[in-house]
Amino acid sequence: MSESPSDIKVGRILRVLEGPLSVTDEDDENSAANESSIRKCIRINVWEKMNSSLNELVDSVTLEDLAEDYRKRNGIDNTMYYI
């Protein structure tokens, strides 16, 4: 079963190759019970929001998007000519 490039999200590929996407190592979130309030504040207000944005971004880009952008940047015409 093959899929169209427009149906394949970059996020899916990255997660297969790399595992869960995160800007920091999570090592059990420093066991939340022992986490200082400043570390918790930073984790919630910075790292978790960055992780969310990262995942939204890679889940919004498809292989078709990348191929199209590549063609545009390299002046490759996508026109098909039939005789």
CORNOR-V123728 format. One record per residue. RES is the residue in one letter. SS is DSSP state (h for helix, s for strand, l for the rest). Layout:
res ss
RES SS
RES SS
This chain:
res ss
M l
S l
E l
S l
P h
S h
D h
I l
K s
V h
G h
R h
I h
L h
R h
V h
L h
E h
G l
P l
L l
S l
V l
T l
D l
E l
D h
D h
E h
N h
S l
A h
A h
N h
E l
S l
S h
I h
R h
K h
C h
I h
R h
I h
N h
V h
W h
E h
K h
M h
N h
S h
S h
L h
N h
E h
L h
V h
D l
S l
V l
T s
L h
E h
D h
L h
A h
E h
D h
Y h
R h
K h
R h
N l
G l
I l
D l
N l
T l
M l
Y l
Y l
I l
